[in-house]
Amino acid sequence: MPLETRIYQKENHLKLGHLFKASFKDMLSSRFLAKQLAVRDIKAQYRQSFFGILWAFITPMFTALVWVFLSRSGTVTLTETGAPYPVFAFTGTLIWSIITESINAPTASTKSAKGIMSKINFPKEALVLSGVYKLLFNTCIKTLLLLFFVFFYGVGFHVSQLFFPLAILMAILFGTTIGLFLTPIGMLYNDVGKIISVGLSFLMYVTPVVYVIPKEGLMKTIMELNPLTPLILTSRDLILGNPPAFLNYFLILFAVSALLFSVALVFYRISIPILVERSNA
């Protein structure tokens, strides 16, 4: 296969459209490399692990079980959810785990390849695509378990469930976009990862993950404005067969996320080579 020849000129190519086109082209051309990196990381993730692939949904299931116990023991009194609470809680925690994983994925993929980035010249967009592949792999496993959980509790089949994967892809797009903006900062300062972890733990309690939106008060306003709310509620409504209550907000969020993703991808393309050069200086 002939090697690609690149000619670098003094002209200014720092135009958003040109950079996004180049990023998208490099992402498509690096699909094979991204797949190999994803397979390597997935095998490394579950190698020498007794529970193996079960770790993909142990955390959300454990979180849901804690809230089910608190609810049934009377420790916490929750508003009626309109669905069996175990299904409601597990659906919320599982979707939340997908969002948080998608936010952390770009930084994790980039840091895991930090050693080879300084030695081999390859499209850095392959790392982003590799993270998406890993997300899709883990998400498929979680979705299968969620469907089993839903049918086990008698929710049954609804046509809206066919659109559930689209809602999950939207959640991955949103999280990946946020992660792309945070990755360069996270490469510079390890504290960023800890701040993200603490911040997401707080955000979970102002998002209707394990309880419904209050009917009144400050928390109601915060939850309705929270951009994570339409991601959780729309995905949950689709899987449970309910009319999506935040569909308009969800569609607006999708349009904004798609636009910001192109900006984030360009930001990633420009900043990562500079950071790699700086770390080797």
N, C-alpha and C positions, 0 to 999 in steps of 0.2 A: 504494500500500500504506500503510495507516494506521500512524503511528508509535506505538511502544510507550510507554505512560505508566507511569513508576515513581514510587511515593510512598515517601519515606524517612521513617521514624518513629523515635522515640527508643527503641523496644523493642529488646531484645537479641536479635539473630538469629545470634549466634555459636554456633550449635549445629551439630554435625558433620553430622547428617542433613539439616538445612535447607540448609547450604552445599553439600553434595554434590549434592543435588537441583537446586539453582540452577546449579551448575557443569555438571552433566550436561545440563540443559535448554539452557544457553547453548552447549554444545558441539554439540548437535544442530542448533540454530538457526543456527549459524555455519558449516555445512558448505560452503556455496557460497564464502564468503570464504576458508575454509581451503584449498579447492581452488585458488582463484585465486592465493593466496600460494604454494602448493606448486608450481604450474605456473611462476610467476615465478622461484622459486628454482632449480628444475630447469633451466630455460632459461639462467639466469645461470651456473649451475654448469658447464654444458658449452659455453657460448658462447665462441668464439675458442679452442677447444681442439682440437688436431689429432686426438687419440685419442678425444675426445668421451666417449661412454657407456662406452667400454672402461675408463675409470678406476674404474668401479664394482667391477671385480674384478681390476684389475692388481695392487693391493697384496697381497691374500690369495694370489693365484697366485704372485707373486714370493717371498713368504715361504715358501710351500710348496716352491717350486723350490729355495730355499736349503737347506732341510732334506733334500730328496731328494738333493741333491748331497753334503751332509755325510754322509748315510747310505751312499750308494753308493761314495763315495770312501774310506770307512773312518775318516774323521775322527771321527765320532760313532757309537758302537755302540748300536743301539736294540733293545728287546725286540720279539719277534714281535707284529705288530698284528692278525693274523687276516684281513687284506685287503691288496690291493696298496698298497704304501706311498704312492705318489703320490696315490691316491684317499683314503687315510687322512689324509694331511697336508693335502691341499687341502680336504677336507671340514671338518676342524677349523679351519683358518685362515679359511675362508669364513664358517662359523657364528660364529667369534670376531669377525670384522669386522662382522657384523650386530649382535651384542651391543654392541660398542664404539660403533658408529654410533648405536644406540638410546639409549645413555647420554648421548651428546653432543648428540643431536637437540634436546631441549627448550631447552637453553642456546643453541644455534646459531640456532634459530628465533626465540627471544625477542630475542636481540641483534640479529639482522638487521632486526627490526621496531621497534627502540628509537626510531627517528626518528619513526615515525608514531604510536606509542603516546601520545606527549605532545601530539599534535595532533588525533587522532581517537579518539572514545570507541567502542570495539567490544569484544566479549567476548574476553578474553585467552585463553580456552580454544581459540579459533580457531588460535592459534599452536601449541598442543600438537597439535591435530588436523592442522595443516599439516605438522608434523614427522613425524607418523605416516604421512601420505600419501607423503611423500618416502621414508621408510623402506620402505614397501611397494613403491614403484616400483623402488628400487634392489635390494630383496630379490628381486623377481620376475626381474630380469635375472640376478642371481647364482644363483638356483635353476635357471634354464634352463641356464646354463653347467655347474652342478654335475651336473645330470641327464645332459648330454652326456658329461661326464667319467666318470661312473659307468658308463654304457653302453659307452663307448669302451674301458674296461678290463675289460669282460666281466662286470661284477657282475650285470647283467640286471635284469628287473622282479620286484619283490616287492610283495605286497599292503600291507605295512607302509609302503611309500613314499607311499601315499595319505594317511597320517597325518602325513607330514613337514611339510606346511604348518602344521598345528596346533602342532607343536613349535616351529616358527619364530615363530609368533604369540606363543607363550608367552615365547620369548626376547626378543621386542620388548616385550612387556608388562613383563617384569622390568627390562629396560634403561631403558625409559621411566619407570618408577616411580622408579628410582634417580636418573635425570636430573632429574625434577621436584623432588626434594628438594634436589638440588645447584644447580639453576638460580638461585634467589634469592641464594645465596652467591656463585655465579659472576658474577652481575650486579654485585655489590659489589666483588669482588676478582678481577682477571684471573689472579692466581696459581693460582686454583682449577683453571682449565683445564689449566695445566701440571702441577699435582699429579695430576690425573686421568690425564693422558697417561702420566706416569711410573708411577703406580700400576697402570694397566692393563698396561703393558709388563712389570711385575714379576709381576702375577697370571697372565699368559699362561704363565709357566714353572712355576706351581704348579697349573696346570689341564691336563688331558690333551688338549691341542690337537694337538700334533705327536708325542706319544709316550704310551704306555699308562701306567696307574697301576702303580707298582712293587708287587711281591708282599709286600714287608715294609719296615719302617723308618719314619722320621718323615715322609718325603715321602708315603708311602701314606696315613697318617692325615690329613695336611693336605689332600691331594687329595680324599679321600672326604668330608671335612667342608666343603670348598669349595662354596658354592651354585652356582657356575658349572659345576661338574662335571656335574651331571645335565642341564643345558641342552645342553652339548656332546655328552655320551655318548648321551643319548636321541635327539637329532636325528641323530647319526651312525648309531646302531643302526637307526633307522627307514629311513634312506636306503640302508643296506647290507643290509637284510633280516635283521638279527640281533635276538634277543629283548632288549628294553631291560633292562639290568642295574640301572639306578637309577630304575625307573619309580615306585616308592613315594615316593622323595625328590622326584622330578619333580612328582608330583601334589600333595604337601605344599607345595612351592615355589610351584606355581600358585595354590593357595588363599591362601597368605600374600601373594603378589604382588597378587592381585585385591583383597584387603582393604587392603593398604598403598597401592595405586593410588588408592583413594578418598580416603585421608588425604593423600596427596601432591598430589592435584588440588585439595583444599581449601586446603592450605598454599600452593600456587602462586597460587590465586585471591586469597587474602588478602595475600600478600607483594608480588606484582608491582605492583599499583597504588601501593602505598606506596613502592616503590623508584623507580618512574617519577616520582612526585611529589617525592621526595627529590632525584633527579638534576636536576630542573628548578628546584629551590629556589635 
